[in-house]
Amino acid sequence: MEKKAGSYEIVKEGNETVMKINCFGANFSASLEEDSRCMANVISNLIRRPVNRVVLIHRRNYSYDYEQTQMLVEISGLYNQIVKQRDISVMAAMYGDLRFVLGLLLSDPIGAYVELRRLLRESLDEEYKKVLMKILFILDKTKLINKVKGRLDGYVLGNRELYKKLLRPSVMPNFVFTRLMARQPLDGVELDSYEIENIRVSIFEVPNDVKYLYHIMPREFLISEDKYDLLDMAKVILSRHEPRAEEFIDPERMRQTFFNISKDLLIELSEREKIEMDLSEIDELAEMLVRYTVGFGFIEVLLKDKKIQDIVINGPIGETPVFVVHEDYGECVTNIIPSREDGVGWASRLRMLSGRPLDEANPVLDTELILPDARVRVAVVGSPLNPWGLGYSLRRHRDMPWTLPLYIRNKMLNPLSAGLISFLIDGSRSLLIAGTRSSGKTSLLGACLVEIMRKYRIITIEDTMELPTEKLRGLGYNIQPMKVRAAITKATSEMAADEGIRTSLRMGDSSLIVGEIRSKEALALYEAMRIGALANVVAGTIHGDSPYGVFDRVVNDLKVPKTSFKATDVILVCNPIKSPDGLHTWKRLQQVTEVRKGWEEDPLREQGFVDLMKYNPKKDELEISDDLVNGDSDVLKNIAGSVKEWVGDWNAVWENILLRAKIKETLVRYADKSKNLELLEAGFVILSNDMFHKISDVVLEEVGGLDNKMIFSKWERWLGEEVKKR
């Protein structure tokens, strides 16, 4: 851009033509809505070159979107049309008032319209009136005038309050590329507001939109002009050192290195520029620099809010806002508009972090991202698959694993289903967790891991690391994660998923957990299950909305033989349910289904699927089936057959399931009563499970059998003592 004050340049950003006007040193402020001289400059420029968007460049950059810019483009075209008409030119030469109004069209079109109406009322010259009516007729058709017609009573020339309501730019400090709609919606109703680390978040209901507006005001947009200058200078210096690929091997260390460099640089610059700042202010600015140089910018800001579950950034990046899924308000649109530079920069960093390609031959990149405030799964879609360039989808993983008691509390499942799942896992059954996208499959699988006793080894196999293996390792689990090649990736040094499963079988007796069954690994998994290579629980997730949907996917899509599919013991189906108005969604476990072994061709027609529990939408709860009540379950009988105390005694099996259910339910009750929800988190739930097994062993030794009342009594006494300590 030229350095001359008030000059402009035209640039292409995606599909948009943008006029960038230099406001440094200009005799007007960088605000169309507040400064008539700024508006006159912009409209004059638009006469020469109509564009899609206008950006005023200053310490903060102010961007006026397509709709706002087009109102001014229309005025510029109208002005050009009017001044070229001979009859209007003649009258303007005769009447100074008309010359004044025509000049006003550039700096204050609303004022020009009001003045024209006044002149028309007061004029006695019929020819003059005809010209005034002609100009008014043209102005009456413009969007700008139509938006304010009902609000012109008492309008005072020079008052710009109406422009402040019409023109609401997105704001972007010079050191970031992302734009922000800083002002809150005038017609919005604030439903909620809260602060996270001095970041203000507000949720608005906006007329004519079923989505809520998630409005965020980060610290980056609230700092002083001096600090903006410092950040600008520091970013220019830091940009000379682009991180190398090898530095991304240890992202945490890289960020710390850049933070230290940024801190030293800011101290040096602040001393040179004689700007006084304390260490906390220096640290804050250094964090901002790291976020917008080697970090992920506004993605990191959004993920500071623990209630943000998903982030979606659609192409063409730079033209649409970011969308989020909020824990309390569901799908929301945000006031954040990332730039094309943001999208390209994120893609480059993700390639280096993952070691996976993202190009025309591999237009999809699936990976995980660990940030200071979140762990997320990232899916990137590029061209030619995405005709609009790059698109991003980020899903937040919970910091700690989900647990069955947490699911009881939020109604994903009920105590009895939790007790049944716990029993099946201790019984070393093979479980498939099925559901649609966003149904909670992986989270439920993580909760199942918490139910595995810590004395058993666990091997997890994933192409994108979503399971909470790191947290479980920290909680004392003997766990070994294995990362394999994604099914959609063509070129990478990673091992294929089926080879990963076969490798795991050579690593000794372990519980095998497959993050998601997608492709050829299904054959290897079922092969291992059939030959009895896996003595402990086997579990994984798969896309499917019903037990038969799982069968169809495994047998017909993934080409696993029907006889091999019978190695599946139980299918858990979880799917989202919607409110009648379609505005709200909840996740629910809808079926616990046993796979019988006696069918030959079609398990659906030959009663190969037996529901142990099924969701009742009227009661919003899982209900037990007659088969489960009557003990008609081959899977549960097989588990009982290997335990001396349960062989041939269905009541003993059922009472143990009920005991587990009661323990989970009691844990939730104690957590609610004590208002200590930490009791439902993985750390305490694992401790509770350990105590249940230890107490059961003690009771077995003491009385020669599993006295459920005694086990529960001892366990509850332990729980009460633990709650008092916390």
Stockholm file with secondary structure:
# STOCKHOLM 1.0

chainA/1-726         MEKKAGSYEIVKEGNETVMKINCFGANFSASLEEDSRCMANVISNLIRRPVNRVVLIHRRNYSYDYEQTQMLVEISGLYNQIVKQRDISVMAAMYGDLRFVLGLLLSDPIGAYVELRRLLRESLDEEYKKVLMKILFILDKTKLINKVKGRLDGYVLGNRELYKKLLRPSVMPNFVFTRLMARQPLDGVELDSYEIENIRVSIFEVPNDVKYLYHIMPREFLISEDKYDLLDMAKVILSRHEPRAEEFIDPERMRQTFFNISKDLLIELSEREKIEMDLSEIDELAEMLVRYTVGFGFIEVLLKDKKIQDIVINGPIGETPVFVVHEDYGECVTNIIPSREDGVGWASRLRMLSGRPLDEANPVLDTELILPDARVRVAVVGSPLNPWGLGYSLRRHRDMPWTLPLYIRNKMLNPLSAGLISFLIDGSRSLLIAGTRSSGKTSLLGACLVEIMRKYRIITIEDTMELPTEKLRGLGYNIQPMKVRAAITKATSEMAADEGIRTSLRMGDSSLIVGEIRSKEALALYEAMRIGALANVVAGTIHGDSPYGVFDRVVNDLKVPKTSFKATDVILVCNPIKSPDGLHTWKRLQQVTEVRKGWEEDPLREQGFVDLMKYNPKKDELEISDDLVNGDSDVLKNIAGSVKEWVGDWNAVWENILLRAKIKETLVRYADKSKNLELLEAGFVILSNDMFHKISDVVLEEVGGLDNKMIFSKWERWLGEEVKKR
#=GR chainA/1-726 SS CCCSTTCEEEEEETTEEEEEEECTTCSSCSCTTTCHHHHHHHHHHHHHCCCSEEEEESSEEEEECHHHHHHHHHHHHHHHHHHTCHHHHHHHHHCHHHHHHHHHHHHCHHHHHHHHHHHHHHCCCHHHHHHHHHHHHHHHTSHHHHHHGGGCTTCCTTCCHHHHHHCCCEEEETTCCCEEECSCCTTCEEEEEEEETTEEEEEEECTTCSSEEEEEECGGGTSCHHHHHHHHHHHHHHTTSCCCGGGGGSHHHHHHHHHHHHHHHHHHHHHHTTCCCCHHHHHHHHHHHHHHHTSCTHHHHHHTSTTEEEEEECSSTTSSCCEEEETTTEEEEESEECCHHHHHHHHHHHHHHHCCCCSSSSCEEEEEEEETTEEEEEEEECTTTSTTSCEEEEEEECSSCCCHHHHHHTTSSCHHHHHHHHHHHHTTCEEEEEECTTSSHHHHHHHHHHHSCTTSEEEEEESSCCSCHHHHHHTTCEEEEEECCCTTCCSCSSCCHHHHHHHHHTTCSCEEEESCCCSTHHHHHHHHHHTTCCCSCEEEEEECSSHHHHHIIIIIISCCCHHHHTTCCEEEEEEEEECTTSSCEEEEEEEEEEECSCCSSCTTTTTCEEEEEEEETTTTEEEECHHHHTTCCHHHHHHHHTSTTTTTCHHHHHHHHHHHHHHHHHHHHHHHHHTCGGGGSHHHHHHHHHHHHHHHHHHHHHHSSCCHHHHHHHHHHHHHHHHHHC
#=GC SS_cons         CCCSTTCEEEEEETTEEEEEEECTTCSSCSCTTTCHHHHHHHHHHHHHCCCSEEEEESSEEEEECHHHHHHHHHHHHHHHHHHTCHHHHHHHHHCHHHHHHHHHHHHCHHHHHHHHHHHHHHCCCHHHHHHHHHHHHHHHTSHHHHHHGGGCTTCCTTCCHHHHHHCCCEEEETTCCCEEECSCCTTCEEEEEEEETTEEEEEEECTTCSSEEEEEECGGGTSCHHHHHHHHHHHHHHTTSCCCGGGGGSHHHHHHHHHHHHHHHHHHHHHHTTCCCCHHHHHHHHHHHHHHHTSCTHHHHHHTSTTEEEEEECSSTTSSCCEEEETTTEEEEESEECCHHHHHHHHHHHHHHHCCCCSSSSCEEEEEEEETTEEEEEEEECTTTSTTSCEEEEEEECSSCCCHHHHHHTTSSCHHHHHHHHHHHHTTCEEEEEECTTSSHHHHHHHHHHHSCTTSEEEEEESSCCSCHHHHHHTTCEEEEEECCCTTCCSCSSCCHHHHHHHHHTTCSCEEEESCCCSTHHHHHHHHHHTTCCCSCEEEEEECSSHHHHHIIIIIISCCCHHHHTTCCEEEEEEEEECTTSSCEEEEEEEEEEECSCCSSCTTTTTCEEEEEEEETTTTEEEECHHHHTTCCHHHHHHHHTSTTTTTCHHHHHHHHHHHHHHHHHHHHHHHHHTCGGGGSHHHHHHHHHHHHHHHHHHHHHHSSCCHHHHHHHHHHHHHHHHHHC
//
